[in-house]
Amino acid sequence: MTPFSEFILNYDEIYSREYLWKIVRCAVTGEFGSLSRKQRSELMIFYENLDTLLSDIYKYTSEAEKSQQEGGDSHA
Protein backbone atom coordinates (compact mmCIF):
# COMPACT_ATOMS: atom_id res chain seq x y z
CA MET A 1 0.00 0.00 0.00
CA THR A 2 1.36 3.43 -0.89
CA PRO A 3 1.82 6.10 1.79
CA PHE A 4 -0.93 8.11 0.07
CA SER A 5 -3.43 5.23 0.19
CA GLU A 6 -2.50 4.44 3.77
CA PHE A 7 -2.91 8.06 4.86
CA ILE A 8 -6.29 8.47 3.13
CA LEU A 9 -7.48 5.20 4.63
CA ASN A 10 -6.48 6.22 8.16
CA TYR A 11 -7.33 9.94 8.18
CA ASP A 12 -10.27 11.72 6.60
CA GLU A 13 -10.05 15.42 5.70
CA ILE A 14 -11.83 16.74 8.79
CA TYR A 15 -9.75 14.59 11.15
CA SER A 16 -6.55 15.65 9.38
CA ARG A 17 -7.36 19.34 9.65
CA GLU A 18 -8.24 18.97 13.34
CA TYR A 19 -4.96 17.19 14.04
CA LEU A 20 -2.92 19.74 12.10
CA TRP A 21 -4.55 22.53 14.09
CA LYS A 22 -3.95 20.67 17.36
CA ILE A 23 -0.25 20.25 16.51
CA VAL A 24 0.14 23.96 15.74
CA ARG A 25 -1.85 24.99 18.81
CA CYS A 26 0.27 22.75 21.05
CA ALA A 27 3.47 24.14 19.57
CA VAL A 28 2.38 27.75 20.07
CA THR A 29 0.71 27.46 23.47
CA GLY A 30 2.83 24.73 25.05
CA GLU A 31 -0.29 22.63 25.57
CA PHE A 32 1.35 19.36 24.48
CA GLY A 33 2.34 18.39 28.03
CA SER A 34 -1.24 18.73 29.26
CA LEU A 35 -2.58 16.21 26.74
CA SER A 36 -3.12 12.62 27.80
CA ARG A 37 -0.48 10.07 26.86
CA LYS A 38 -2.88 8.62 24.26
CA GLN A 39 -3.54 12.04 22.71
CA ARG A 40 0.19 12.79 22.51
CA SER A 41 0.82 9.40 20.93
CA GLU A 42 -1.97 9.92 18.37
CA LEU A 43 -0.56 13.33 17.42
CA MET A 44 2.93 11.90 16.98
CA ILE A 45 1.66 9.00 14.85
CA PHE A 46 -0.34 11.44 12.72
CA TYR A 47 2.75 13.62 12.27
CA GLU A 48 4.91 10.63 11.31
CA ASN A 49 2.33 9.44 8.77
CA LEU A 50 2.02 12.94 7.33
CA ASP A 51 5.81 13.16 7.07
CA THR A 52 5.89 9.82 5.20
CA LEU A 53 3.16 11.05 2.86
CA LEU A 54 5.01 14.29 2.11
CA SER A 55 8.25 12.41 1.45
CA ASP A 56 6.44 10.14 -0.98
CA ILE A 57 4.82 13.09 -2.76
CA TYR A 58 8.14 14.86 -3.26
CA LYS A 59 9.88 11.64 -4.29
CA TYR A 60 7.17 10.99 -6.89
CA THR A 61 7.33 14.61 -8.10
CA SER A 62 11.12 14.45 -8.42
CA GLU A 63 10.95 11.17 -10.34
CA ALA A 64 8.27 12.56 -12.67
CA GLU A 65 10.36 15.66 -13.39
CA LYS A 66 13.42 13.51 -14.15
CA SER A 67 11.36 11.36 -16.49
CA GLN A 68 10.13 14.44 -18.36
CA GLN A 69 13.66 15.84 -18.64
CA GLU A 70 14.85 12.52 -20.05
CA GLY A 71 12.43 12.65 -22.96
CA GLY A 72 8.92 12.59 -21.60
CA ASP A 73 7.95 15.60 -23.70
CA SER A 74 9.02 13.95 -26.97
CA HIS A 75 5.75 11.99 -27.13
CA ALA A 76 3.67 15.11 -27.82
PDB file of N, CA, C and O in Angstrom:
ATOM      1  N   MET A   1       0.845  -1.174   0.000  1.00  0.00           N
ATOM      2  CA  MET A   1       0.000   0.000   0.000  1.00  0.00           C
ATOM      3  C   MET A   1       0.898   1.247   0.000  1.00  0.00           C
ATOM      4  O   MET A   1       1.875   1.314   0.746  1.00  0.00           O
ATOM      5  N   THR A   2       0.568   2.203  -0.818  1.00  0.00           N
ATOM      6  CA  THR A   2       1.361   3.430  -0.895  1.00  0.00           C
ATOM      7  C   THR A   2       1.106   4.300   0.333  1.00  0.00           C
ATOM      8  O   THR A   2       0.063   4.171   0.973  1.00  0.00           O
ATOM      9  N   PRO A   3       2.054   5.190   0.672  1.00  0.00           N
ATOM     10  CA  PRO A   3       1.823   6.103   1.795  1.00  0.00           C
ATOM     11  C   PRO A   3       0.561   6.943   1.598  1.00  0.00           C
ATOM     12  O   PRO A   3      -0.148   7.240   2.560  1.00  0.00           O
ATOM     13  N   PHE A   4       0.282   7.327   0.343  1.00  0.00           N
ATOM     14  CA  PHE A   4      -0.927   8.105   0.068  1.00  0.00           C
ATOM     15  C   PHE A   4      -2.179   7.310   0.420  1.00  0.00           C
ATOM     16  O   PHE A   4      -3.054   7.803   1.132  1.00  0.00           O
ATOM     17  N   SER A   5      -2.260   6.082  -0.079  1.00  0.00           N
ATOM     18  CA  SER A   5      -3.426   5.234   0.195  1.00  0.00           C
ATOM     19  C   SER A   5      -3.584   4.977   1.683  1.00  0.00           C
ATOM     20  O   SER A   5      -4.690   5.019   2.222  1.00  0.00           O
ATOM     21  N   GLU A   6      -2.468   4.711   2.337  1.00  0.00           N
ATOM     22  CA  GLU A   6      -2.504   4.437   3.771  1.00  0.00           C
ATOM     23  C   GLU A   6      -2.985   5.655   4.555  1.00  0.00           C
ATOM     24  O   GLU A   6      -3.774   5.523   5.491  1.00  0.00           O
ATOM     25  N   PHE A   7      -2.508   6.840   4.171  1.00  0.00           N
ATOM     26  CA  PHE A   7      -2.914   8.064   4.862  1.00  0.00           C
ATOM     27  C   PHE A   7      -4.405   8.320   4.669  1.00  0.00           C
ATOM     28  O   PHE A   7      -5.119   8.596   5.633  1.00  0.00           O
ATOM     29  N   ILE A   8      -4.874   8.228   3.432  1.00  0.00           N
ATOM     30  CA  ILE A   8      -6.286   8.469   3.129  1.00  0.00           C
ATOM     31  C   ILE A   8      -7.178   7.458   3.842  1.00  0.00           C
ATOM     32  O   ILE A   8      -8.267   7.801   4.302  1.00  0.00           O
ATOM     33  N   LEU A   9      -6.727   6.237   3.932  1.00  0.00           N
ATOM     34  CA  LEU A   9      -7.482   5.198   4.625  1.00  0.00           C
ATOM     35  C   LEU A   9      -7.590   5.489   6.123  1.00  0.00           C
ATOM     36  O   LEU A   9      -8.632   5.248   6.730  1.00  0.00           O
ATOM     37  N   ASN A  10      -6.519   6.006   6.713  1.00  0.00           N
ATOM     38  CA  ASN A  10      -6.483   6.221   8.160  1.00  0.00           C
ATOM     39  C   ASN A  10      -7.008   7.570   8.625  1.00  0.00           C
ATOM     40  O   ASN A  10      -7.464   7.692   9.762  1.00  0.00           O
ATOM     41  N   TYR A  11      -6.953   8.585   7.769  1.00  0.00           N
ATOM     42  CA  TYR A  11      -7.334   9.942   8.184  1.00  0.00           C
ATOM     43  C   TYR A  11      -8.229  10.586   7.131  1.00  0.00           C
ATOM     44  O   TYR A  11      -7.831  10.733   5.975  1.00  0.00           O
ATOM     45  N   ASP A  12      -9.443  10.971   7.536  1.00  0.00           N
ATOM     46  CA  ASP A  12     -10.275  11.720   6.597  1.00  0.00           C
ATOM     47  C   ASP A  12      -9.882  13.202   6.664  1.00  0.00           C
ATOM     48  O   ASP A  12      -9.064  13.589   7.498  1.00  0.00           O
ATOM     49  N   GLU A  13     -10.455  14.017   5.800  1.00  0.00           N
ATOM     50  CA  GLU A  13     -10.049  15.418   5.700  1.00  0.00           C
ATOM     51  C   GLU A  13     -10.312  16.190   6.989  1.00  0.00           C
ATOM     52  O   GLU A  13      -9.456  16.949   7.444  1.00  0.00           O
ATOM     53  N   ILE A  14     -11.482  16.002   7.574  1.00  0.00           N
ATOM     54  CA  ILE A  14     -11.830  16.738   8.792  1.00  0.00           C
ATOM     55  C   ILE A  14     -10.878  16.369   9.927  1.00  0.00           C
ATOM     56  O   ILE A  14     -10.359  17.244  10.618  1.00  0.00           O
ATOM     57  N   TYR A  15     -10.656  15.082  10.113  1.00  0.00           N
ATOM     58  CA  TYR A  15      -9.747  14.593  11.151  1.00  0.00           C
ATOM     59  C   TYR A  15      -8.346  15.154  10.930  1.00  0.00           C
ATOM     60  O   TYR A  15      -7.695  15.590  11.880  1.00  0.00           O
ATOM     61  N   SER A  16      -7.886  15.147   9.699  1.00  0.00           N
ATOM     62  CA  SER A  16      -6.546  15.647   9.379  1.00  0.00           C
ATOM     63  C   SER A  16      -6.413  17.121   9.717  1.00  0.00           C
ATOM     64  O   SER A  16      -5.416  17.542  10.303  1.00  0.00           O
ATOM     65  N   ARG A  17      -7.410  17.901   9.352  1.00  0.00           N
ATOM     66  CA  ARG A  17      -7.365  19.337   9.645  1.00  0.00           C
ATOM     67  C   ARG A  17      -7.387  19.593  11.153  1.00  0.00           C
ATOM     68  O   ARG A  17      -6.682  20.474  11.645  1.00  0.00           O
ATOM     69  N   GLU A  18      -8.191  18.829  11.880  1.00  0.00           N
ATOM     70  CA  GLU A  18      -8.241  18.972  13.338  1.00  0.00           C
ATOM     71  C   GLU A  18      -6.886  18.650  13.958  1.00  0.00           C
ATOM     72  O   GLU A  18      -6.420  19.359  14.849  1.00  0.00           O
ATOM     73  N   TYR A  19      -6.256  17.578  13.484  1.00  0.00           N
ATOM     74  CA  TYR A  19      -4.960  17.185  14.041  1.00  0.00           C
ATOM     75  C   TYR A  19      -3.866  18.187  13.679  1.00  0.00           C
ATOM     76  O   TYR A  19      -3.001  18.479  14.504  1.00  0.00           O
ATOM     77  N   LEU A  20      -3.896  18.714  12.463  1.00  0.00           N
ATOM     78  CA  LEU A  20      -2.921  19.743  12.098  1.00  0.00           C
ATOM     79  C   LEU A  20      -3.070  20.960  13.003  1.00  0.00           C
ATOM     80  O   LEU A  20      -2.081  21.513  13.484  1.00  0.00           O
ATOM     81  N   TRP A  21      -4.320  21.375  13.230  1.00  0.00           N
ATOM     82  CA  TRP A  21      -4.554  22.527  14.092  1.00  0.00           C
ATOM     83  C   TRP A  21      -4.087  22.229  15.516  1.00  0.00           C
ATOM     84  O   TRP A  21      -3.488  23.091  16.159  1.00  0.00           O
ATOM     85  N   LYS A  22      -4.349  21.038  16.006  1.00  0.00           N
ATOM     86  CA  LYS A  22      -3.946  20.675  17.360  1.00  0.00           C
ATOM     87  C   LYS A  22      -2.421  20.697  17.493  1.00  0.00           C
ATOM     88  O   LYS A  22      -1.897  21.139  18.515  1.00  0.00           O
ATOM     89  N   ILE A  23      -1.714  20.226  16.476  1.00  0.00           N
ATOM     90  CA  ILE A  23      -0.247  20.251  16.511  1.00  0.00           C
ATOM     91  C   ILE A  23       0.261  21.691  16.582  1.00  0.00           C
ATOM     92  O   ILE A  23       1.135  22.005  17.390  1.00  0.00           O
ATOM     93  N   VAL A  24      -0.285  22.555  15.742  1.00  0.00           N
ATOM     94  CA  VAL A  24       0.138  23.959  15.740  1.00  0.00           C
ATOM     95  C   VAL A  24      -0.207  24.616  17.069  1.00  0.00           C
ATOM     96  O   VAL A  24       0.620  25.316  17.653  1.00  0.00           O
ATOM     97  N   ARG A  25      -1.421  24.393  17.545  1.00  0.00           N
ATOM     98  CA  ARG A  25      -1.853  24.990  18.811  1.00  0.00           C
ATOM     99  C   ARG A  25      -0.950  24.550  19.961  1.00  0.00           C
ATOM    100  O   ARG A  25      -0.562  25.364  20.799  1.00  0.00           O
ATOM    101  N   CYS A  26      -0.618  23.266  19.997  1.00  0.00           N
ATOM    102  CA  CYS A  26       0.265  22.747  21.049  1.00  0.00           C
ATOM    103  C   CYS A  26       1.649  23.378  20.968  1.00  0.00           C
ATOM    104  O   CYS A  26       2.256  23.698  21.990  1.00  0.00           O
ATOM    105  N   ALA A  27       2.142  23.554  19.749  1.00  0.00           N
ATOM    106  CA  ALA A  27       3.469  24.144  19.571  1.00  0.00           C
ATOM    107  C   ALA A  27       3.495  25.600  20.023  1.00  0.00           C
ATOM    108  O   ALA A  27       4.473  26.055  20.616  1.00  0.00           O
ATOM    109  N   VAL A  28       2.421  26.327  19.741  1.00  0.00           N
ATOM    110  CA  VAL A  28       2.377  27.749  20.065  1.00  0.00           C
ATOM    111  C   VAL A  28       2.072  27.984  21.543  1.00  0.00           C
ATOM    112  O   VAL A  28       2.665  28.865  22.166  1.00  0.00           O
ATOM    113  N   THR A  29       1.162  27.212  22.097  1.00  0.00           N
ATOM    114  CA  THR A  29       0.715  27.460  23.474  1.00  0.00           C
ATOM    115  C   THR A  29       1.434  26.622  24.521  1.00  0.00           C
ATOM    116  O   THR A  29       1.315  26.892  25.716  1.00  0.00           O
ATOM    117  N   GLY A  30       2.172  25.619  24.093  1.00  0.00           N
ATOM    118  CA  GLY A  30       2.833  24.733  25.049  1.00  0.00           C
ATOM    119  C   GLY A  30       1.889  23.726  25.672  1.00  0.00           C
ATOM    120  O   GLY A  30       2.193  23.157  26.720  1.00  0.00           O
ATOM    121  N   GLU A  31       0.763  23.502  25.050  1.00  0.00           N
ATOM    122  CA  GLU A  31      -0.293  22.633  25.569  1.00  0.00           C
ATOM    123  C   GLU A  31       0.043  21.145  25.487  1.00  0.00           C
ATOM    124  O   GLU A  31      -0.633  20.333  26.118  1.00  0.00           O
ATOM    125  N   PHE A  32       1.058  20.774  24.734  1.00  0.00           N
ATOM    126  CA  PHE A  32       1.354  19.362  24.479  1.00  0.00           C
ATOM    127  C   PHE A  32       1.473  18.553  25.767  1.00  0.00           C
ATOM    128  O   PHE A  32       0.962  17.436  25.846  1.00  0.00           O
ATOM    129  N   GLY A  33       2.137  19.104  26.767  1.00  0.00           N
ATOM    130  CA  GLY A  33       2.339  18.394  28.028  1.00  0.00           C
ATOM    131  C   GLY A  33       1.065  18.138  28.801  1.00  0.00           C
ATOM    132  O   GLY A  33       1.020  17.239  29.640  1.00  0.00           O
ATOM    133  N   SER A  34       0.024  18.915  28.532  1.00  0.00           N
ATOM    134  CA  SER A  34      -1.236  18.731  29.260  1.00  0.00           C
ATOM    135  C   SER A  34      -2.158  17.710  28.595  1.00  0.00           C
ATOM    136  O   SER A  34      -3.197  17.357  29.152  1.00  0.00           O
ATOM    137  N   LEU A  35      -1.783  17.238  27.411  1.00  0.00           N
ATOM    138  CA  LEU A  35      -2.580  16.211  26.740  1.00  0.00           C
ATOM    139  C   LEU A  35      -2.335  14.862  27.405  1.00  0.00           C
ATOM    140  O   LEU A  35      -1.295  14.640  28.025  1.00  0.00           O
ATOM    141  N   SER A  36      -3.301  13.972  27.266  1.00  0.00           N
ATOM    142  CA  SER A  36      -3.117  12.622  27.799  1.00  0.00           C
ATOM    143  C   SER A  36      -2.037  11.906  26.993  1.00  0.00           C
ATOM    144  O   SER A  36      -1.700  12.314  25.881  1.00  0.00           O
ATOM    145  N   ARG A  37      -1.511  10.852  27.560  1.00  0.00           N
ATOM    146  CA  ARG A  37      -0.481  10.071  26.864  1.00  0.00           C
ATOM    147  C   ARG A  37      -1.009   9.560  25.522  1.00  0.00           C
ATOM    148  O   ARG A  37      -0.287   9.565  24.524  1.00  0.00           O
ATOM    149  N   LYS A  38      -2.270   9.118  25.501  1.00  0.00           N
ATOM    150  CA  LYS A  38      -2.884   8.615  24.264  1.00  0.00           C
ATOM    151  C   LYS A  38      -2.984   9.729  23.223  1.00  0.00           C
ATOM    152  O   LYS A  38      -2.670   9.514  22.052  1.00  0.00           O
ATOM    153  N   GLN A  39      -3.421  10.923  23.645  1.00  0.00           N
ATOM    154  CA  GLN A  39      -3.542  12.040  22.714  1.00  0.00           C
ATOM    155  C   GLN A  39      -2.178  12.430  22.142  1.00  0.00           C
ATOM    156  O   GLN A  39      -2.058  12.694  20.945  1.00  0.00           O
ATOM    157  N   ARG A  40      -1.161  12.467  22.987  1.00  0.00           N
ATOM    158  CA  ARG A  40       0.190  12.793  22.512  1.00  0.00           C
ATOM    159  C   ARG A  40       0.668  11.748  21.513  1.00  0.00           C
ATOM    160  O   ARG A  40       1.252  12.081  20.481  1.00  0.00           O
ATOM    161  N   SER A  41       0.416  10.491  21.825  1.00  0.00           N
ATOM    162  CA  SER A  41       0.817   9.403  20.934  1.00  0.00           C
ATOM    163  C   SER A  41       0.102   9.508  19.590  1.00  0.00           C
ATOM    164  O   SER A  41       0.725   9.337  18.542  1.00  0.00           O
ATOM    165  N   GLU A  42      -1.191   9.786  19.615  1.00  0.00           N
ATOM    166  CA  GLU A  42      -1.966   9.920  18.374  1.00  0.00           C
ATOM    167  C   GLU A  42      -1.449  11.077  17.524  1.00  0.00           C
ATOM    168  O   GLU A  42      -1.363  10.959  16.301  1.00  0.00           O
ATOM    169  N   LEU A  43      -1.103  12.196  18.165  1.00  0.00           N
ATOM    170  CA  LEU A  43      -0.558  13.330  17.422  1.00  0.00           C
ATOM    171  C   LEU A  43       0.782  12.983  16.781  1.00  0.00           C
ATOM    172  O   LEU A  43       1.043  13.354  15.636  1.00  0.00           O
ATOM    173  N   MET A  44       1.617  12.281  17.510  1.00  0.00           N
ATOM    174  CA  MET A  44       2.926  11.902  16.976  1.00  0.00           C
ATOM    175  C   MET A  44       2.791  10.917  15.815  1.00  0.00           C
ATOM    176  O   MET A  44       3.506  11.030  14.818  1.00  0.00           O
ATOM    177  N   ILE A  45       1.887   9.964  15.940  1.00  0.00           N
ATOM    178  CA  ILE A  45       1.659   9.004  14.854  1.00  0.00           C
ATOM    179  C   ILE A  45       1.125   9.728  13.617  1.00  0.00           C
ATOM    180  O   ILE A  45       1.554   9.456  12.495  1.00  0.00           O
ATOM    181  N   PHE A  46       0.187  10.653  13.832  1.00  0.00           N
ATOM    182  CA  PHE A  46      -0.340  11.442  12.718  1.00  0.00           C
ATOM    183  C   PHE A  46       0.792  12.205  12.036  1.00  0.00           C
ATOM    184  O   PHE A  46       0.897  12.200  10.810  1.00  0.00           O
ATOM    185  N   TYR A  47       1.638  12.861  12.829  1.00  0.00           N
ATOM    186  CA  TYR A  47       2.753  13.623  12.270  1.00  0.00           C
ATOM    187  C   TYR A  47       3.686  12.715  11.467  1.00  0.00           C
ATOM    188  O   TYR A  47       4.094  13.069  10.361  1.00  0.00           O
ATOM    189  N   GLU A  48       4.020  11.559  12.010  1.00  0.00           N
ATOM    190  CA  GLU A  48       4.912  10.625  11.311  1.00  0.00           C
ATOM    191  C   GLU A  48       4.298  10.150   9.995  1.00  0.00           C
ATOM    192  O   GLU A  48       4.997  10.035   8.988  1.00  0.00           O
ATOM    193  N   ASN A  49       2.998   9.874  10.003  1.00  0.00           N
ATOM    194  CA  ASN A  49       2.330   9.444   8.770  1.00  0.00           C
ATOM    195  C   ASN A  49       2.265  10.576   7.750  1.00  0.00           C
ATOM    196  O   ASN A  49       2.425  10.345   6.552  1.00  0.00           O
ATOM    197  N   LEU A  50       2.033  11.784   8.220  1.00  0.00           N
ATOM    198  CA  LEU A  50       2.019  12.941   7.328  1.00  0.00           C
ATOM    199  C   LEU A  50       3.410  13.171   6.733  1.00  0.00           C
ATOM    200  O   LEU A  50       3.538  13.486   5.550  1.00  0.00           O
ATOM    201  N   ASP A  51       4.439  13.014   7.545  1.00  0.00           N
ATOM    202  CA  ASP A  51       5.811  13.156   7.068  1.00  0.00           C
ATOM    203  C   ASP A  51       6.122  12.122   5.984  1.00  0.00           C
ATOM    204  O   ASP A  51       6.743  12.449   4.973  1.00  0.00           O
ATOM    205  N   THR A  52       5.693  10.882   6.194  1.00  0.00           N
ATOM    206  CA  THR A  52       5.894   9.823   5.200  1.00  0.00           C
ATOM    207  C   THR A  52       5.162  10.159   3.906  1.00  0.00           C
ATOM    208  O   THR A  52       5.698   9.968   2.814  1.00  0.00           O
ATOM    209  N   LEU A  53       3.943  10.658   4.033  1.00  0.00           N
ATOM    210  CA  LEU A  53       3.159  11.050   2.863  1.00  0.00           C
ATOM    211  C   LEU A  53       3.858  12.159   2.087  1.00  0.00           C
ATOM    212  O   LEU A  53       3.972  12.083   0.864  1.00  0.00           O
ATOM    213  N   LEU A  54       4.325  13.184   2.784  1.00  0.00           N
ATOM    214  CA  LEU A  54       5.008  14.289   2.113  1.00  0.00           C
ATOM    215  C   LEU A  54       6.284  13.819   1.420  1.00  0.00           C
ATOM    216  O   LEU A  54       6.574  14.244   0.301  1.00  0.00           O
ATOM    217  N   SER A  55       7.036  12.957   2.066  1.00  0.00           N
ATOM    218  CA  SER A  55       8.249  12.412   1.449  1.00  0.00           C
ATOM    219  C   SER A  55       7.915  11.675   0.161  1.00  0.00           C
ATOM    220  O   SER A  55       8.615  11.811  -0.843  1.00  0.00           O
ATOM    221  N   ASP A  56       6.847  10.899   0.196  1.00  0.00           N
ATOM    222  CA  ASP A  56       6.439  10.141  -0.981  1.00  0.00           C
ATOM    223  C   ASP A  56       5.991  11.072  -2.108  1.00  0.00           C
ATOM    224  O   ASP A  56       6.301  10.834  -3.275  1.00  0.00           O
ATOM    225  N   ILE A  57       5.271  12.119  -1.758  1.00  0.00           N
ATOM    226  CA  ILE A  57       4.816  13.089  -2.763  1.00  0.00           C
ATOM    227  C   ILE A  57       6.014  13.730  -3.454  1.00  0.00           C
ATOM    228  O   ILE A  57       6.060  13.801  -4.682  1.00  0.00           O
ATOM    229  N   TYR A  58       6.981  14.195  -2.669  1.00  0.00           N
ATOM    230  CA  TYR A  58       8.138  14.859  -3.260  1.00  0.00           C
ATOM    231  C   TYR A  58       9.029  13.888  -4.022  1.00  0.00           C
ATOM    232  O   TYR A  58       9.631  14.261  -5.028  1.00  0.00           O
ATOM    233  N   LYS A  59       9.117  12.662  -3.560  1.00  0.00           N
ATOM    234  CA  LYS A  59       9.879  11.638  -4.289  1.00  0.00           C
ATOM    235  C   LYS A  59       9.220  11.386  -5.645  1.00  0.00           C
ATOM    236  O   LYS A  59       9.898  11.340  -6.670  1.00  0.00           O
ATOM    237  N   TYR A  60       7.902  11.224  -5.645  1.00  0.00           N
ATOM    238  CA  TYR A  60       7.167  10.992  -6.886  1.00  0.00           C
ATOM    239  C   TYR A  60       7.323  12.185  -7.832  1.00  0.00           C
ATOM    240  O   TYR A  60       7.545  12.006  -9.029  1.00  0.00           O
ATOM    241  N   THR A  61       7.207  13.400  -7.294  1.00  0.00           N
ATOM    242  CA  THR A  61       7.333  14.608  -8.103  1.00  0.00           C
ATOM    243  C   THR A  61       8.721  14.702  -8.721  1.00  0.00           C
ATOM    244  O   THR A  61       8.864  15.029  -9.899  1.00  0.00           O
ATOM    245  N   SER A  62       9.740  14.414  -7.922  1.00  0.00           N
ATOM    246  CA  SER A  62      11.117  14.455  -8.419  1.00  0.00           C
ATOM    247  C   SER A  62      11.333  13.422  -9.521  1.00  0.00           C
ATOM    248  O   SER A  62      11.966  13.720 -10.533  1.00  0.00           O
ATOM    249  N   GLU A  63      10.814  12.219  -9.332  1.00  0.00           N
ATOM    250  CA  GLU A  63      10.952  11.169 -10.345  1.00  0.00           C
ATOM    251  C   GLU A  63      10.214  11.539 -11.626  1.00  0.00           C
ATOM    252  O   GLU A  63      10.705  11.272 -12.722  1.00  0.00           O
ATOM    253  N   ALA A  64       9.037  12.152 -11.495  1.00  0.00           N
ATOM    254  CA  ALA A  64       8.267  12.558 -12.670  1.00  0.00           C
ATOM    255  C   ALA A  64       9.005  13.646 -13.445  1.00  0.00           C
ATOM    256  O   ALA A  64       9.033  13.628 -14.676  1.00  0.00           O
ATOM    257  N   GLU A  65       9.607  14.600 -12.717  1.00  0.00           N
ATOM    258  CA  GLU A  65      10.362  15.662 -13.386  1.00  0.00           C
ATOM    259  C   GLU A  65      11.575  15.094 -14.115  1.00  0.00           C
ATOM    260  O   GLU A  65      11.873  15.511 -15.234  1.00  0.00           O
ATOM    261  N   LYS A  66      12.276  14.149 -13.496  1.00  0.00           N
ATOM    262  CA  LYS A  66      13.422  13.507 -14.146  1.00  0.00           C
ATOM    263  C   LYS A  66      12.985  12.795 -15.414  1.00  0.00           C
ATOM    264  O   LYS A  66      13.655  12.879 -16.443  1.00  0.00           O
ATOM    265  N   SER A  67      11.872  12.100 -15.340  1.00  0.00           N
ATOM    266  CA  SER A  67      11.360  11.362 -16.488  1.00  0.00           C
ATOM    267  C   SER A  67      11.047  12.311 -17.638  1.00  0.00           C
ATOM    268  O   SER A  67      11.348  12.012 -18.794  1.00  0.00           O
ATOM    269  N   GLN A  68      10.440  13.460 -17.321  1.00  0.00           N
ATOM    270  CA  GLN A  68      10.127  14.437 -18.364  1.00  0.00           C
ATOM    271  C   GLN A  68      11.400  14.999 -18.976  1.00  0.00           C
ATOM    272  O   GLN A  68      11.479  15.177 -20.192  1.00  0.00           O
ATOM    273  N   GLN A  69      12.395  15.281 -18.145  1.00  0.00           N
ATOM    274  CA  GLN A  69      13.656  15.835 -18.644  1.00  0.00           C
ATOM    275  C   GLN A  69      14.392  14.835 -19.527  1.00  0.00           C
ATOM    276  O   GLN A  69      15.153  15.223 -20.413  1.00  0.00           O
ATOM    277  N   GLU A  70      14.165  13.557 -19.283  1.00  0.00           N
ATOM    278  CA  GLU A  70      14.852  12.519 -20.054  1.00  0.00           C
ATOM    279  C   GLU A  70      14.109  12.156 -21.334  1.00  0.00           C
ATOM    280  O   GLU A  70      14.472  11.185 -21.999  1.00  0.00           O
ATOM    281  N   GLY A  71      13.085  12.911 -21.689  1.00  0.00           N
ATOM    282  CA  GLY A  71      12.426  12.651 -22.955  1.00  0.00           C
ATOM    283  C   GLY A  71      10.937  12.460 -22.876  1.00  0.00           C
ATOM    284  O   GLY A  71      10.315  12.044 -23.853  1.00  0.00           O
ATOM    285  N   GLY A  72      10.357  12.748 -21.753  1.00  0.00           N
ATOM    286  CA  GLY A  72       8.921  12.586 -21.598  1.00  0.00           C
ATOM    287  C   GLY A  72       8.120  13.492 -22.506  1.00  0.00           C
ATOM    288  O   GLY A  72       7.007  13.144 -22.899  1.00  0.00           O
ATOM    289  N   ASP A  73       8.670  14.661 -22.852  1.00  0.00           N
ATOM    290  CA  ASP A  73       7.954  15.602 -23.704  1.00  0.00           C
ATOM    291  C   ASP A  73       8.018  15.223 -25.176  1.00  0.00           C
ATOM    292  O   ASP A  73       7.278  15.792 -25.978  1.00  0.00           O
ATOM    293  N   SER A  74       8.860  14.298 -25.552  1.00  0.00           N
ATOM    294  CA  SER A  74       9.021  13.954 -26.967  1.00  0.00           C
ATOM    295  C   SER A  74       7.846  13.170 -27.524  1.00  0.00           C
ATOM    296  O   SER A  74       7.778  12.940 -28.731  1.00  0.00           O
ATOM    297  N   HIS A  75       6.917  12.755 -26.666  1.00  0.00           N
ATOM    298  CA  HIS A  75       5.753  11.994 -27.127  1.00  0.00           C
ATOM    299  C   HIS A  75       4.632  12.897 -27.619  1.00  0.00           C
ATOM    300  O   HIS A  75       3.650  12.397 -28.167  1.00  0.00           O
ATOM    301  N   ALA A  76       4.743  14.188 -27.446  1.00  0.00           N
ATOM    302  CA  ALA A  76       3.671  15.110 -27.815  1.00  0.00           C
ATOM    303  C   ALA A  76       3.614  15.325 -29.302  1.00  0.00           C
ATOM    304  O   ALA A  76       2.766  16.076 -29.785  1.00  0.00           O
TER     305      ALA A  76
END
